[in-house]
Amino acid sequence: MFITKKNYDELNARTVKLMRALREKEEEEIDYKRENALQHETLRKILKTVTINRYGNEEVTIRKVKELVNDYQSNN
């Protein structure tokens, strides 16, 4: 079976289109991984802040959690 130049060009154009879409999806995935890492780090800091509070002062803990959340939001 022979392939015509027109069919070859159509297939080549389709391949280029699919590769561009794949590249875009890979870039989105990298962005999601970065976002996930930032969220994980913020949650880790919040957990550490909550568990270190030995004095039972909830106001200090709440203030620190709010500060960490604001820091996270300002990074985005």
C-alpha positions in Angstrom: 0.0 0.0 0.0 1.3 3.4 -1.0 0.7 6.6 0.8 0.2 9.8 -1.1 1.9 13.0 -0.3 -1.4 14.6 0.7 -2.0 11.7 3.2 1.5 12.0 4.5 1.2 15.7 5.0 -2.1 15.3 6.8 -0.6 12.6 9.1 2.4 14.8 9.8 0.3 17.8 10.6 -1.8 15.6 13.0 1.4 14.4 14.7 2.7 17.9 15.2 -0.7 18.9 16.6 -0.7 16.0 19.0 2.9 16.7 20.1 2.0 20.3 20.9 -1.0 19.2 22.9 1.2 16.7 24.8 3.8 19.4 25.6 1.1 21.7 26.9 -0.2 18.9 29.2 3.3 18.2 30.4 3.8 21.9 31.3 0.4 21.9 33.1 1.5 18.8 35.1 4.7 20.5 36.1 2.7 23.5 37.3 0.4 21.2 39.3 3.4 19.5 40.9 4.8 22.8 42.0 1.5 23.9 43.4 1.2 20.6 45.2 4.6 21.0 46.7 3.8 24.5 48.0 0.6 23.2 49.6 2.4 20.3 51.2 5.1 22.6 52.6 2.5 25.0 54.0 0.5 22.2 55.6 3.7 20.8 57.1 4.5 24.2 58.6 1.0 24.4 60.0 1.2 21.0 61.5 4.5 21.8 63.1 3.2 25.1 64.5 0.1 23.3 66.0 2.1 20.5 67.6 4.8 22.7 69.0 2.3 24.9 71.0 3.1 23.6 74.5 1.4 26.4 76.3 -2.2 25.7 75.1 -2.5 29.2 73.8 -4.9 28.8 70.9 -4.7 32.5 69.9 -0.9 32.2 69.1 -1.6 29.1 67.1 -4.4 30.6 65.1 -2.4 33.7 64.4 0.6 31.7 63.2 -1.7 29.5 61.0 -3.2 32.6 59.5 0.3 34.0 58.8 1.3 30.8 57.0 -1.8 30.8 54.9 -1.3 34.4 54.0 2.3 33.7 53.0 1.1 30.8 50.8 -1.5 33.0 49.2 0.9 35.8 48.5 3.2 33.3 46.7 0.4 32.5 44.3 
